[in-house]
Amino acid sequence: MVQRIDISTISGGDKILEPSTGRRGKLSSLRRSLNALRCRISKRGRTKPPDQFLDKFSAASATSDTRLHQAGCVAPQAVPSDGVCSRLSVDPSLPSHYRWLSVVSLAVLYNIIFVIGRAVFWELNKQASVLWWILDYLCDFIYLTDTLVHCHEGYLEQGLLVRDAPKLRKHYFSKQRWWLDIVSMLPTDLAYIWWAPSSCAATRLPCPIIVRINRLLRLPRMWEWFDRTETATGYPNAFRICKVVLAILVLIHWNACLYFAISYALGFSTDNWVYNINGPKNLTLSRQYIYSFYWSTLTLTTIGETPTPENDAEYLFVVADFLAGVLIFATIVGNIGSMISNMNVTRVEFQNRMDGVKQYMAFRKVGGELEARVIRWFAYTWAQSGALDEERVLAALPDKLKAEIAIRVHMDTLRQVRIFQDCEPGLLEALVLKLKLQVFSPGDYICRKGDVGKEMYIVKRGSLSVVADDGITVLATLGAGSVFGEVSVLEIAGNRTGNRRTANVRSIGYSDLFCLAKRDLWETLADYPEARASLTERGCQLLRKDGLLDEAVFANAQQTQDSLESGVARLEQTVENLNLRLARLLAEYSASQAKLKQRISKLEDRVQKSPTSKGEGKAQHQQQLQHPGSSASNAARLRTQRRKSHSSTTTTTAADESLTTVTASGTTPTVTGAGGNGTGSSGNSGPGRQNTL
């Protein structure tokens, strides 16, 4: 049905297709222009110079994703093409969505501050009325657009982003927050028809703007922006403090507006507690708001003297304010204190560790020179990395992300390491996760000649000197990206040093080195035989250069390794063959057991259905009825007879099988008679006749 409609439309509907094609062309050109303008504004179109070292690893991950898509393991995020409404979808993880939440948060904050303020302070509402109209309905337009965005925000289902617009709308209305968006957009401004905005004055409060108080129900969107910002910012503690300060200012502002409204309800200037409106200065907006804000601050924080209430309503309001101030501000101040302490928690922990080391050195009476070196090491560690424990910080991340972060952080060092230039991306990721950072002070020996090599080192920062045994003569200098100690951890057969260090390496200044243990290296190279072979070859070249490789021992070890590998392969093949034969024997045994069970069951049925056993059973039953006392002897005789009949039947079956076997082999069977003289044939029978059972 669909094919016929399409074909008929294409063949005979040229006039119909032309307008739609032109419209689509205009829309596509407009879309391209908007995308180009957005890229130019956001500077997305500017590309950075390519990095071959990074591109190699990003290409590997892109290749794996492409294979997953081709294999059908990952479903593509296709957008439905059934109309414009079905293509509406918003990805909440994009930066554009975060910027949109910022705009919505500004609109919500505007309503939080000015809807309450303009409803109480009539001078504020009368000033710049055109500006207020523009801002009010601009916020309403933002609310309407945000509702469309909110109901088309994508969500994850089985790890994939849902982009189907009808499904997104259904998911939006299934939550409990959709009615807040609808109520916050209700056109309560229609009340302006019979309640003019300019009608408020000192004798008539609140102002009509109070009908827009439903706009405050969009507050959860601002909280969402706060959560996103706190997660994305690099200074979360500072942002939390700013958020708490904003909450304090809003609470004081609302309380100031409430105080001014109660003063109006009780009557301005009626006593010393309410606001005194007499005098030209007290009639100004600045004096009204500043005094109300001052009174609200003193009351909520309970840190100042305020006018004493003079009637019951004033007393009740002040008591409620005091209680709110004690509860709310105690919580706020406690949160601020914890935030400030958390900002310095790393420094406090580092200081505690350093104090513990100082106390230990003082207790053990360590020399002053060594103590000074330890303190300088602590100072250098704090200055370079802030004593940050990278393993603890990144422990919550998966290995893949930790490897990518490590590659990005240590890129300058890894780019200079020659052994990492041609290695596989998977090997690099595995090795980077096993690197341990170590800091050495000036004059520290990283390794000495003759020590057993248990790790290799990669220089990240600093300079090292290879010195002779006298400790003075400098043979070579190592800088960032240099690698040493790999010969000792490779365990090359024929190494005359016996996997021991061949040189003395000393730190010139403060040096940061990556350490890779022998066990970690071999565990990683077990999955990469080609990389293991290349590292072994490079180690052999270094040993040959110094004349420390015994070629005969190395060749014998290679042959032994090859023979061992071939022997292991043959052993694996033999074990596999034995497994196959054992499985076949088990199958044959199971089949023979099943056949034997079937034959036994058939034999039991034949014995039970034989007429002799039935007749004997009936006679014995009648005899038991006539002579009840002899039931035990009758039962014994019955069991004996059944056993005899069973043995005779078994003998008959065995004779049948032997006869069949002999006949198949072409020989003449011999049958034994009842008297014991059995012959193969009677005297009257001819040579061709045979007795059969």
PADO-980663 format. One line per 3 residues: number of its first residue (from 0); their letters; for each residue x, y, z of C-alpha. Coordinates in nm, 3 decimals. Layout:
REM PADO-980663
NUM> a> X Y Z | ...
This chain:
REM PADO-980663
0> mvq> 0.000 0.000 0.000 | 0.277 0.243 0.091 | 0.478 0.152 -0.221
3> rid> 0.187 0.227 -0.454 | 0.123 0.566 -0.298 | 0.489 0.663 -0.323
6> ist> 0.519 0.550 -0.683 | 0.205 0.728 -0.794 | 0.313 1.046 -0.618
9> isg> 0.656 1.039 -0.780 | 0.529 0.956 -1.126 | 0.232 1.187 -1.154
12> gdk> 0.272 1.451 -0.886 | 0.547 1.674 -1.020 | 0.345 1.990 -0.956
15> ile> 0.285 1.889 -0.598 | 0.647 1.807 -0.523 | 0.793 2.135 -0.650
18> pst> 0.660 2.366 -0.373 | 0.751 2.123 -0.095 | 1.098 2.077 -0.243
21> grr> 1.148 2.452 -0.260 | 1.023 2.494 0.095 | 1.258 2.223 0.217
24> gkl> 1.545 2.387 0.034 | 1.473 2.720 0.201 | 1.447 2.556 0.543
27> ssl> 1.772 2.364 0.492 | 1.958 2.678 0.379 | 1.822 2.871 0.678
30> rrs> 1.925 2.588 0.910 | 2.277 2.584 0.766 | 2.307 2.960 0.806
33> lna> 2.196 2.944 1.169 | 2.440 2.661 1.242 | 2.725 2.854 1.081
36> lrc> 2.638 3.164 1.283 | 2.617 2.962 1.606 | 2.953 2.796 1.537
39> ris> 3.109 3.135 1.466 | 2.975 3.282 1.789 | 3.071 2.983 2.002
42> krg> 3.406 2.938 1.820 | 3.331 2.574 1.758 | 3.443 2.590 1.401
45> rtk> 3.801 2.672 1.496 | 4.000 2.354 1.489 | 4.318 2.291 1.681
48> ppd> 4.629 2.155 1.511 | 4.618 1.775 1.500 | 4.812 1.574 1.755
51> qfl> 4.926 1.243 1.608 | 4.996 1.090 1.949 | 4.642 1.163 2.068
54> dkf> 4.476 1.083 1.736 | 4.614 0.729 1.749 | 4.429 0.649 2.070
57> saa> 4.112 0.838 1.980 | 4.106 0.653 1.648 | 4.120 0.321 1.831
60> sat> 3.816 0.407 2.042 | 3.630 0.541 1.738 | 3.703 0.219 1.550
63> sdt> 3.560 0.010 1.833 | 3.244 0.225 1.839 | 3.207 0.187 1.463
66> rlh> 3.237 -0.190 1.492 | 2.969 -0.192 1.760 | 2.735 0.004 1.535
69> qag> 2.805 -0.223 1.240 | 2.747 -0.535 1.448 | 2.416 -0.399 1.576
72> cva> 2.526 -0.396 1.940 | 2.459 -0.021 1.968 | 2.139 0.116 1.828
75> pqa> 2.184 0.444 1.638 | 1.999 0.742 1.777 | 1.780 0.795 1.477
78> vps> 1.535 1.084 1.473 | 1.184 1.004 1.351 | 1.084 1.176 1.029
81> dgv> 0.708 1.194 1.075 | 0.667 1.571 1.105 | 0.834 1.862 1.280
84> csr> 0.676 1.786 1.619 | 0.819 1.436 1.615 | 1.171 1.571 1.556
87> lsv> 1.166 1.795 1.863 | 1.411 1.664 2.121 | 1.662 1.826 2.354
90> dps> 1.977 1.664 2.485 | 2.017 1.771 2.852 | 2.390 1.701 2.845
93> lps> 2.466 1.968 2.584 | 2.615 2.305 2.687 | 2.330 2.481 2.507
96> hyr> 2.078 2.324 2.745 | 2.283 2.443 3.042 | 2.286 2.797 2.902
99> wls> 1.912 2.780 2.854 | 1.870 2.680 3.218 | 2.073 2.988 3.308
102> vvs> 1.827 3.209 3.121 | 1.530 3.040 3.291 | 1.698 3.082 3.631
105> lav> 1.736 3.456 3.570 | 1.364 3.482 3.487 | 1.272 3.288 3.803
108> lyn> 1.502 3.505 4.016 | 1.343 3.818 3.869 | 0.997 3.699 3.974
111> iif> 1.120 3.587 4.318 | 1.253 3.935 4.396 | 1.027 4.179 4.214
114> vig> 0.684 4.016 4.230 | 0.687 4.035 4.611 | 0.868 4.370 4.619
117> rav> 0.641 4.546 4.369 | 0.333 4.406 4.542 | 0.425 4.589 4.867
120> fwe> 0.631 4.896 4.774 | 0.395 5.096 4.555 | 0.660 5.348 4.454
123> lnk> 0.866 5.067 4.301 | 0.567 4.950 4.100 | 0.487 5.297 3.966
126> qas> 0.840 5.378 3.853 | 0.930 5.265 3.499 | 0.601 5.087 3.443
129> vlw> 0.683 5.024 3.075 | 1.003 4.847 3.173 | 0.811 4.627 3.416
132> wil> 0.562 4.533 3.144 | 0.843 4.436 2.907 | 1.026 4.230 3.169
135> dyl> 0.709 4.060 3.292 | 0.599 3.935 2.953 | 0.953 3.853 2.847
138> cdf> 0.968 3.620 3.149 | 0.630 3.475 3.048 | 0.766 3.401 2.700
141> iyl> 1.070 3.234 2.857 | 0.838 3.025 3.075 | 0.635 2.915 2.772
144> tdt> 0.947 2.822 2.576 | 1.090 2.640 2.876 | 0.774 2.431 2.903
147> lvh> 0.821 2.315 2.542 | 1.187 2.244 2.611 | 1.110 2.063 2.936
150> che> 0.853 1.830 2.781 | 1.098 1.737 2.502 | 1.407 1.677 2.714
153> gyl> 1.569 1.343 2.636 | 1.621 1.080 2.901 | 1.822 0.760 2.921
156> eqg> 1.652 0.427 2.868 | 1.879 0.121 2.888 | 2.178 0.353 2.850
159> llv> 2.054 0.518 2.527 | 1.915 0.869 2.487 | 1.548 0.863 2.390
162> rda> 1.469 1.113 2.112 | 1.117 1.012 2.014 | 0.903 1.323 2.076
165> pkl> 0.574 1.143 2.160 | 0.760 0.920 2.403 | 0.932 1.224 2.556
168> rkh> 0.600 1.400 2.609 | 0.451 1.088 2.765 | 0.747 1.061 3.001
171> yfs> 0.712 1.432 3.092 | 0.346 1.401 3.187 | 0.413 1.082 3.383
174> kqr> 0.616 1.284 3.636 | 0.459 1.486 3.916 | 0.620 1.820 3.827
177> wwl> 0.438 1.894 3.502 | 0.150 2.065 3.682 | 0.393 2.317 3.833
180> div> 0.492 2.427 3.483 | 0.129 2.457 3.377 | 0.017 2.651 3.686
183> sml> 0.315 2.887 3.662 | 0.201 2.987 3.310 | -0.165 3.055 3.390
186> ptd> -0.261 3.404 3.261 | -0.344 3.551 3.599 | -0.267 3.892 3.447
189> lay> -0.625 3.897 3.321 | -0.711 4.032 3.666 | -0.567 4.364 3.544
192> iww> -0.894 4.417 3.356 | -1.086 4.498 3.674 | -0.783 4.564 3.899
195> aps> -0.564 4.827 3.735 | -0.190 4.807 3.812 | -0.178 5.182 3.880
198> sca> -0.443 5.167 4.151 | -0.203 5.083 4.438 | -0.098 5.354 4.680
201> atr> -0.019 5.407 5.047 | -0.387 5.359 5.124 | -0.436 5.050 4.909
204> lpc> -0.205 4.750 4.930 | -0.107 4.501 4.797 | -0.056 4.605 4.436
207> pii> -0.221 4.403 4.154 | 0.116 4.256 4.063 | 0.053 4.005 4.342
210> vri> -0.160 3.803 4.097 | 0.166 3.695 3.929 | 0.279 3.508 4.239
213> nrl> 0.213 3.179 4.059 | 0.533 3.250 3.858 | 0.732 3.142 4.164
216> lrl> 0.629 2.779 4.104 | 0.902 2.756 3.837 | 1.160 2.749 4.120
219> prm> 1.262 2.380 4.062 | 1.422 2.476 3.730 | 1.653 2.717 3.912
222> wew> 1.744 2.443 4.160 | 1.828 2.221 3.863 | 2.061 2.491 3.730
225> fdr> 2.223 2.516 4.074 | 2.289 2.141 4.078 | 2.432 2.145 3.726
228> tet> 2.658 2.439 3.808 | 2.781 2.285 4.132 | 2.871 1.968 3.943
231> atg> 3.041 2.143 3.652 | 3.233 2.419 3.829 | 3.591 2.381 3.939
234> ypn> 3.522 2.570 4.264 | 3.223 2.391 4.418 | 3.278 2.520 4.772
237> afr> 3.289 2.883 4.660 | 2.973 2.831 4.456 | 2.795 2.674 4.756
240> ick> 2.883 2.975 4.969 | 2.747 3.211 4.701 | 2.427 3.005 4.683
243> vvl> 2.379 3.023 5.060 | 2.440 3.400 5.059 | 2.179 3.440 4.785
246> ail> 1.930 3.237 4.989 | 1.995 3.459 5.293 | 1.939 3.778 5.093
249> vli> 1.615 3.647 4.944 | 1.484 3.547 5.289 | 1.570 3.889 5.434
252> hwn> 1.405 4.057 5.133 | 1.083 3.860 5.173 | 1.076 3.928 5.547
255> acl> 1.129 4.302 5.482 | 0.834 4.303 5.242 | 0.623 4.120 5.499
258> yfa> 0.715 4.374 5.770 | 0.616 4.662 5.543 | 0.285 4.492 5.460
261> isy> 0.205 4.433 5.831 | 0.288 4.797 5.901 | 0.033 4.893 5.636
264> alg> -0.226 4.653 5.782 | -0.177 4.790 6.134 | -0.146 5.146 6.014
267> fst> 0.165 5.343 5.931 | 0.293 5.562 6.217 | 0.036 5.429 6.465
270> dnw> 0.308 5.326 6.713 | 0.683 5.304 6.741 | 0.706 4.949 6.606
273> vyn> 0.545 4.997 6.264 | 0.706 5.198 5.987 | 0.681 5.574 6.033
276> ing> 0.564 5.720 5.706 | 0.550 6.081 5.820 | 0.798 6.319 5.669
279> pkn> 0.917 6.367 5.311 | 1.224 6.149 5.358 | 1.022 5.855 5.489
282> ltl> 0.795 5.870 5.184 | 1.082 5.790 4.946 | 1.124 5.436 4.813
285> srq> 1.487 5.411 4.918 | 1.412 5.493 5.285 | 1.114 5.256 5.295
288> yiy> 1.303 4.959 5.154 | 1.634 5.020 5.335 | 1.465 5.055 5.676
291> sfy> 1.254 4.742 5.617 | 1.560 4.547 5.504 | 1.755 4.672 5.807
294> wst> 1.476 4.568 6.046 | 1.448 4.226 5.880 | 1.823 4.167 5.906
297> ltl> 1.834 4.254 6.276 | 1.532 4.038 6.354 | 1.632 3.724 6.162
300> tti> 1.993 3.732 6.273 | 1.901 3.833 6.632 | 2.211 4.049 6.661
303> get> 2.064 4.396 6.717 | 1.810 4.607 6.904 | 1.474 4.651 6.732
306> ptp> 1.169 4.856 6.840 | 0.959 4.684 7.103 | 0.621 4.552 6.982
309> end> 0.316 4.725 7.131 | 0.019 4.500 7.046 | -0.055 4.129 7.014
312> aey> -0.019 4.107 6.636 | 0.324 4.269 6.651 | 0.435 4.037 6.929
315> lfv> 0.323 3.730 6.734 | 0.503 3.844 6.421 | 0.827 3.916 6.609
318> vad> 0.815 3.578 6.786 | 0.761 3.401 6.453 | 1.053 3.596 6.305
321> fla> 1.280 3.506 6.596 | 1.196 3.137 6.566 | 1.251 3.143 6.190
324> gvl> 1.578 3.326 6.236 | 1.704 3.080 6.496 | 1.616 2.773 6.289
327> ifa> 1.699 2.896 5.942 | 2.010 3.094 6.017 | 2.151 2.832 6.250
330> tiv> 2.129 2.586 5.961 | 2.275 2.835 5.716 | 2.564 2.936 5.939
333> gni> 2.641 2.571 6.011 | 2.651 2.496 5.639 | 2.879 2.791 5.574
336> gsm> 3.114 2.676 5.848 | 3.133 2.326 5.707 | 3.192 2.465 5.357
339> isn> 3.478 2.683 5.475 | 3.633 2.394 5.663 | 3.598 2.169 5.357
342> mnv> 3.782 2.425 5.148 | 4.093 2.371 5.362 | 4.050 2.001 5.438
345> trv> 4.335 1.901 5.204 | 4.573 2.147 5.364 | 4.472 2.033 5.713
348> efq> 4.530 1.665 5.628 | 4.869 1.745 5.475 | 4.967 1.951 5.777
351> nrm> 4.867 1.669 6.011 | 5.082 1.420 5.821 | 5.378 1.654 5.824
354> dgv> 5.334 1.720 6.198 | 5.326 1.345 6.262 | 5.653 1.298 6.074
357> kqy> 5.810 1.587 6.266 | 5.707 1.436 6.598 | 5.847 1.099 6.496
360> maf> 6.181 1.248 6.393 | 6.200 1.444 6.718 | 6.118 1.133 6.921
363> rkv> 6.377 0.922 6.738 | 6.633 1.204 6.750 | 6.693 1.218 6.377
366> gge> 6.969 1.453 6.268 | 6.894 1.811 6.182 | 7.015 1.779 5.821
369> lea> 6.787 1.485 5.747 | 6.497 1.656 5.919 | 6.548 1.964 5.704
372> rvi> 6.550 1.747 5.389 | 6.222 1.585 5.491 | 6.059 1.923 5.553
375> rwf> 6.183 2.052 5.216 | 6.039 1.740 5.052 | 5.699 1.811 5.210
378> ayt> 5.714 2.172 5.095 | 5.800 2.071 4.739 | 5.521 1.811 4.731
381> waq> 5.262 2.064 4.845 | 5.383 2.329 4.600 | 5.371 2.095 4.301
384> sga> 5.054 1.891 4.354 | 4.896 2.010 4.676 | 4.961 1.665 4.828
387> lde> 4.678 1.530 4.615 | 4.622 1.156 4.639 | 4.547 1.073 4.276
390> erv> 4.457 0.710 4.343 | 4.196 0.801 4.603 | 4.050 1.082 4.393
393> laa> 4.016 0.869 4.078 | 3.912 0.549 4.255 | 3.545 0.599 4.166
396> lpd> 3.613 0.617 3.790 | 3.627 0.313 3.560 | 3.965 0.205 3.428
399> klk> 3.892 0.339 3.079 | 3.830 0.694 3.201 | 4.121 0.679 3.444
402> aei> 4.351 0.576 3.159 | 4.229 0.862 2.937 | 4.276 1.114 3.219
405> air> 4.625 0.981 3.290 | 4.718 1.000 2.921 | 4.595 1.360 2.900
408> vhm> 4.768 1.465 3.221 | 5.100 1.295 3.145 | 5.094 1.356 2.770
411> dtl> 5.408 1.569 2.759 | 5.606 1.296 2.934 | 5.466 1.000 2.743
414> rqv> 5.521 1.172 2.408 | 5.896 1.173 2.474 | 5.918 0.805 2.570
417> rif> 6.038 0.608 2.267 | 5.901 0.273 2.382 | 5.549 0.423 2.383
420> qdc> 5.565 0.569 2.035 | 5.468 0.251 1.847 | 5.288 0.052 2.115
423> epg> 4.924 -0.047 2.098 | 4.665 0.182 2.257 | 4.546 -0.093 2.489
426> lle> 4.899 -0.153 2.618 | 4.951 0.215 2.686 | 4.624 0.240 2.878
429> alv> 4.713 -0.064 3.089 | 5.064 0.064 3.164 | 4.952 0.417 3.249
432> lkl> 4.714 0.282 3.514 | 5.000 0.099 3.684 | 5.243 0.391 3.696
435> klq> 5.320 0.523 4.045 | 5.451 0.876 4.096 | 5.756 0.912 4.322
438> vfs> 5.932 1.234 4.425 | 6.307 1.238 4.498 | 6.498 1.513 4.673
441> pgd> 6.834 1.654 4.558 | 7.113 1.401 4.607 | 6.884 1.100 4.648
444> yic> 6.993 0.780 4.474 | 6.717 0.627 4.268 | 6.915 0.305 4.223
447> rkg> 7.267 0.183 4.289 | 7.487 -0.049 4.090 | 7.441 -0.412 4.194
450> dvg> 7.091 -0.371 4.342 | 6.829 -0.620 4.231 | 6.606 -0.451 3.976
453> kem> 6.239 -0.470 4.067 | 6.105 -0.164 3.884 | 6.171 0.063 3.590
456> yiv> 6.151 0.443 3.593 | 6.026 0.715 3.358 | 6.141 1.071 3.425
459> krg> 5.847 1.313 3.432 | 6.018 1.624 3.566 | 6.370 1.705 3.678
462> sls> 6.722 1.594 3.593 | 6.913 1.279 3.691 | 7.282 1.201 3.662
465> vva> 7.439 0.860 3.597 | 7.751 0.860 3.815 | 8.044 0.623 3.853
468> ddg> 8.123 0.422 4.162 | 8.315 0.713 4.312 | 7.998 0.926 4.311
471> itv> 8.175 1.218 4.143 | 8.226 1.128 3.780 | 7.910 1.197 3.578
474> lat> 7.869 0.950 3.293 | 7.539 1.076 3.152 | 7.247 1.306 3.231
477> lga> 6.882 1.201 3.204 | 6.596 1.444 3.145 | 6.219 1.436 3.107
480> gsv> 6.101 1.137 2.905 | 6.408 0.924 2.975 | 6.361 0.559 3.067
483> fge> 6.602 0.349 3.272 | 6.593 0.023 3.461 | 6.402 -0.168 3.192
486> vsv> 6.686 -0.418 3.142 | 6.667 -0.537 3.501 | 6.292 -0.598 3.494
489> lei> 6.285 -0.777 3.156 | 6.463 -1.088 3.293 | 6.658 -1.155 2.973
492> agn> 6.832 -1.492 2.971 | 7.209 -1.457 2.931 | 7.230 -1.128 3.121
495> rtg> 7.570 -1.144 3.293 | 7.457 -0.900 3.562 | 7.184 -1.136 3.678
498> nrr> 6.898 -0.878 3.663 | 7.091 -0.633 3.875 | 7.143 -0.262 3.828
501> tan> 7.434 -0.171 3.605 | 7.470 0.197 3.702 | 7.421 0.450 3.979
504> vrs> 7.144 0.704 3.914 | 7.120 1.012 4.136 | 6.876 1.301 4.141
507> igy> 7.031 1.642 4.076 | 6.737 1.847 4.205 | 6.380 1.761 4.290
510> sdl> 6.269 1.495 4.044 | 5.928 1.343 3.971 | 5.953 0.987 3.838
513> fcl> 5.696 0.732 3.729 | 5.770 0.388 3.869 | 5.654 0.066 3.700
516> akr> 5.698 -0.253 3.903 | 5.826 -0.575 3.744 | 5.515 -0.773 3.837
519> dlw> 5.283 -0.510 3.687 | 5.490 -0.496 3.368 | 5.483 -0.872 3.310
522> etl> 5.114 -0.898 3.393 | 5.047 -0.636 3.127 | 5.284 -0.782 2.866
525> ady> 5.124 -1.127 2.903 | 4.840 -1.004 2.681 | 5.068 -0.831 2.429
528> pea> 5.330 -1.078 2.300 | 5.447 -0.848 2.020 | 5.524 -0.565 2.262
531> ras> 5.700 -0.812 2.490 | 5.916 -0.930 2.201 | 6.006 -0.574 2.100
534> lte> 6.098 -0.477 2.457 | 6.308 -0.793 2.492 | 6.486 -0.714 2.165
537> rgc> 6.560 -0.362 2.280 | 6.699 -0.497 2.609 | 6.921 -0.738 2.417
540> qll> 7.054 -0.450 2.210 | 7.143 -0.256 2.523 | 7.315 -0.560 2.675
543> rkd> 7.508 -0.631 2.352 | 7.617 -0.268 2.343 | 7.770 -0.302 2.689
546> gll> 7.894 -0.657 2.630 | 7.676 -0.802 2.905 | 7.481 -1.058 2.699
549> dea> 7.587 -1.424 2.675 | 7.472 -1.517 2.325 | 7.500 -1.894 2.379
552> vfa> 7.286 -1.886 2.692 | 7.038 -1.655 2.522 | 7.011 -1.885 2.217
555> naq> 6.965 -2.192 2.436 | 6.697 -2.013 2.635 | 6.518 -1.920 2.313
558> qtq> 6.528 -2.281 2.193 | 6.411 -2.405 2.530 | 6.131 -2.153 2.524
561> dsl> 6.029 -2.259 2.174 | 6.041 -2.629 2.264 | 5.846 -2.560 2.580
564> esg> 5.581 -2.370 2.388 | 5.553 -2.649 2.130 | 5.533 -2.907 2.411
567> var> 5.258 -2.712 2.577 | 5.073 -2.691 2.247 | 5.103 -3.068 2.196
570> leq> 4.990 -3.130 2.551 | 4.686 -2.909 2.498 | 4.602 -3.102 2.180
573> tve> 4.638 -3.435 2.360 | 4.415 -3.321 2.644 | 4.156 -3.208 2.393
576> nln> 4.161 -3.549 2.219 | 4.125 -3.727 2.552 | 3.830 -3.509 2.639
579> lrl> 3.664 -3.602 2.310 | 3.721 -3.975 2.364 | 3.598 -3.956 2.721
582> arl> 3.284 -3.778 2.608 | 3.224 -4.047 2.344 | 3.271 -4.328 2.598
585> lae> 3.034 -4.162 2.840 | 2.773 -4.135 2.566 | 2.810 -4.504 2.477
588> ysa> 2.789 -4.604 2.845 | 2.472 -4.401 2.890 | 2.315 -4.562 2.582
591> sqa> 2.400 -4.916 2.703 | 2.258 -4.840 3.045 | 1.934 -4.722 2.889
594> klk> 1.905 -5.037 2.675 | 1.974 -5.263 2.975 | 1.705 -5.089 3.178
597> qri> 1.454 -5.137 2.896 | 1.530 -5.510 2.870 | 1.498 -5.561 3.246
600> skl> 1.163 -5.384 3.250 | 1.036 -5.598 2.962 | 1.152 -5.914 3.142
603> edr> 0.969 -5.813 3.459 | 0.649 -5.752 3.264 | 0.676 -6.096 3.099
606> vqk> 0.721 -6.270 3.434 | 0.425 -6.092 3.588 | 0.197 -6.174 3.292
609> spt> 0.284 -6.555 3.269 | -0.030 -6.785 3.324 | 0.156 -7.026 3.562
612> skg> 0.230 -6.754 3.808 | -0.129 -6.629 3.788 | -0.274 -6.982 3.856
615> egk> -0.035 -7.045 4.142 | -0.122 -6.712 4.287 | -0.495 -6.786 4.281
618> aqh> -0.449 -7.133 4.438 | -0.232 -6.993 4.712 | -0.488 -6.724 4.777
621> qqq> -0.766 -6.977 4.817 | -0.544 -7.191 5.043 | -0.473 -6.889 5.259
624> lqh> -0.842 -6.828 5.294 | -0.906 -7.191 5.396 | -0.598 -7.220 5.623
627> pgs> -0.511 -6.881 5.765 | -0.249 -7.026 6.001 | -0.023 -7.142 5.717
630> sas> 0.006 -6.799 5.551 | 0.374 -6.763 5.632 | 0.469 -7.100 5.483
633> naa> 0.255 -7.034 5.177 | 0.422 -6.698 5.126 | 0.763 -6.863 5.148
636> rlr> 0.668 -7.127 4.893 | 0.526 -6.859 4.666 | 0.852 -6.661 4.676
639> tqr> 1.049 -6.980 4.598 | 0.830 -7.061 4.299 | 0.859 -6.707 4.166
642> rks> 1.235 -6.720 4.202 | 1.246 -7.052 4.009 | 1.022 -6.920 3.734
645> hss> 1.239 -6.607 3.709 | 1.560 -6.818 3.681 | 1.404 -7.043 3.417
648> ttt> 1.298 -6.741 3.214 | 1.644 -6.594 3.242 | 1.798 -6.927 3.127
651> tta> 1.561 -6.932 2.831 | 1.653 -6.578 2.732 | 2.025 -6.655 2.761
654> ade> 1.978 -6.966 2.549 | 1.799 -6.759 2.286 | 2.084 -6.513 2.277
657> slt> 2.349 -6.791 2.252 | 2.152 -6.960 1.976 | 2.131 -6.640 1.784
660> tvt> 2.503 -6.582 1.823 | 2.598 -6.934 1.716 | 2.365 -6.926 1.419
663> asg> 2.515 -6.598 1.309 | 2.865 -6.751 1.327 | 2.770 -7.061 1.117
666> ttp> 2.827 -7.335 1.382 | 2.592 -7.611 1.500 | 2.448 -7.563 1.848
669> tvt> 2.435 -7.842 2.108 | 2.130 -7.877 2.332 | 2.145 -8.057 2.665
672> gag> 1.840 -8.262 2.758 | 1.681 -8.318 3.093 | 1.876 -8.638 3.161
675> gng> 2.213 -8.483 3.110 | 2.312 -8.667 2.783 | 2.269 -8.398 2.528
678> tgs> 2.360 -8.448 2.164 | 2.350 -8.212 1.879 | 2.099 -8.430 1.680
681> sgn> 1.884 -8.747 1.722 | 1.959 -9.069 1.551 | 1.667 -9.040 1.309
684> sgp> 1.749 -8.692 1.195 | 1.950 -8.630 0.887 | 2.261 -8.425 0.855
687> grq> 2.069 -8.112 0.760 | 1.826 -8.112 1.061 | 1.904 -7.942 1.390
690> ntl> 1.728 -7.935 1.725 | 1.589 -7.597 1.820 | 1.490 -7.475 2.163
